[in-house]
Amino acid sequence: MAISDWQAKRRSAARQEIVDAAWSLAREHGLAGLSLRDVARHVGMAAPSLYSYFDSKNALFDAMFADGNRAILAMEWPKAGKDVRGTLRNTIGFFVRQAVADPVRHQLLAERTIPGFAPSEESYALAGQVYGLLTRPLEEVANPSQDDLDLITTVITGLINQHLANDPGGSRWVRLIDDAADLLVPRLEARAKPTTRRRRQAMS
């Protein structure tokens, strides 16, 4: 292995260690309480040395934003069901459950909780791939409009926010996932693909 390759891998490993430490501290103290000095101390590094990897807190947040989206992309993706109802339940359930399982990641990826922070174009592209997890299964069974997708994300966000604000660790809103999805079934079934309609009729 060339020295330059070894150095690049070592630097990449160090950056990931810093990102992992940042997540650990953010989950303990909140995103607002994250400081580069604490992160440096957590990884056994002098604060000035950390700046050679991330020149600002926003640069670290950007790396965390990318890392969080990659973590979601690595999960088992929601799959299209046999019909619109099953697909909506799978999709909404996936997004709600991954968010409530890691509230801090959800806050960084989906809420504007950090003043002045905006993800880089490269990191935001990963968020676009995550959005594909929402659209792809639905487009297998229907032809959703952008308004349909916006309404679905509103339902997802509402369930997540209600859970995190009022019943973290509980099930009051999580257990409503299927009921919430079913409210959207008539709207999406109006745009169901012919193959989906035939499959539904065969099951009736």
N, C-alpha and C positions, 0 to 999 in steps of 0.2 A: 504494500500500500504506500502510495506517495505521501510525503510529509504533509503536503497541502490538503490531501484527502483526510488524513488523520486529524489534522487541526480543525478542518471543517466539521467532522463528526464530533469531535470533542466540544467544539463551540455549540453545535446543535444540541448536544446532550446537556450542556450547562444551561442553555436557554430553556430547555424543557424542565429542568430541575427548578429553575426560578419560577416558571409559570405554575408548576405543580405546587410550589410553596405559596405562591400568591393565592391560588384557589383555596388552599388549606387555611390561610389566615383570613381570607375574605369570608369563608364559611363560619369562621369563629367570631370575627369582629364586624363583619359587614363590609360591603364594597367601599363605603365612605370612610371606613376606618383603616383602609389599607395604606401602608406607607412603604416606600422603597427601602428605608432604613430597616424596618422590621423584616421585610422580605430578605434583605441581605443578611441580617443576623440569623434568620431561620436556616439559610443554606450555608452558614459559616463563611460568609464573604464580607469583605470590607465594603462599605457603602459606595465609595468611589469606583471600586471594581465593577459593581453591578451596572454602573452607568456605561460601561463599555459594551454591555449587552442590550440594555434598554436606556435610551437617553432621557426618558421622561416617564412619568406615571402613565400618561396616555398611550405611550408606546407599549408598555406592559399590558394595559387594558386591551389594546388591539391584539396582542398575541393571545391573551386569554379569550377574546371574542372568537378568534379563529380556532383556538383549541376547543372551545365549547361547542362550536358548530361541528367540528370534526368528530367529537364524541357522539353527537346525535346521529351523524351520518353513519357511524360505525355500529349503531344499534340495529336490531332487527326491524326492518322497515314495515310500516303498515301496508297490508295487502288489500287488494280489491276483494270484496265479498261476492257472494253469488248474486246479490242484488244491491240496489241503492241503499237500502236500510243497513245491511251488513257492512257495506263499505263506509258509510258515514260513521257508524259506531266504531269501526276499527280505527278510522283516521282521527276522529275527535278523541277517542280514548288514548291513542298513542301520544298525541301532543299534550293532553292534559296530564297524563301520568308521568311523562318524563319531566315536565316542568315542576310538578309538586314534589317530585323525588329530589330535585336539586333547585331550591328556590333562588339561590344566589346566581347560579348559571342562568336561570330564566331572567332574572333582573338585568343582568348584563346584556343578554342577547335580545331581549324583547321589550325592555322598558328603558326610557331615557332617564336613568337615575344618576348619571354622572355628568354634571355641567361641563360643557366644552368638549366632551368626548364624542367623536364620530369615527366609526370603523373605517379603515383604509379600503380602497377599491378591491384589493386582493382578499381581504377578510370578508368583506360584504358579499363577494361572489360565493363564498361558502354558505352564507345565509340564504342566498338564492337557491342553492342546491337543497337546503333544508326545506324551503318553501315547496320545492318539487315533490317532497314527501307528502305534502298535502294535496297537490293537484293531480299527481300521476294516478293514484288509485281511483280517484273520482272520475278522471277522464277515461278510464277503462269501462265504466258503466254508464256514463252520462256525458253530456256536453255542457258543463257548467259555465255560466257567464262570469265575468269578473265580479259582478254584484253578488252572485251566489257564493263565490269564494270569499269575498269580503264579509258576507254574513256569517259564513262558517267560522272564519277566524275570530269574528266578534263573539260568537258563542264559546269558542275555545278560550279566548282571553277572559271572558266573563266568569267561566267556571274556575279558571286558574286564580284569578284575582280574588274571587269570593272565598275560595279555599284558603289562600295564603293570608288573607286579611282577617278571616273570621274563624277558621277551623284548621289551622296548620297541624298536621299529624292526625287529623280526624278523617271522616268519610262523608260528612254532610253533603258536600257538593260533588265529590268524586262519584258517589253512588248515583248521581243524577246524569251521568254521562250518556247512557243509552236513551233516557227520556228526552234529554236535550237534543240528541241526534235525531230522534224520531220526529221532533217538531219540524225538521227540515226535509223530511222524506217527501211530502207532497210536492214541494217546490222542485226538488231534484228529479223526482220521478217524471215530472212533466217534460224533462229534458233527457230522459233515459234513452240509451241507444236501443235500436230494434232488437239486437241480440239479447240485451238485458231484459227487455219486455217479454220476449218469447220464453226466456228461461224462467221468469217469474210466473208466467201463465202456466208453464209446465209443472211448476211446483204447487200451484193452487189446487 
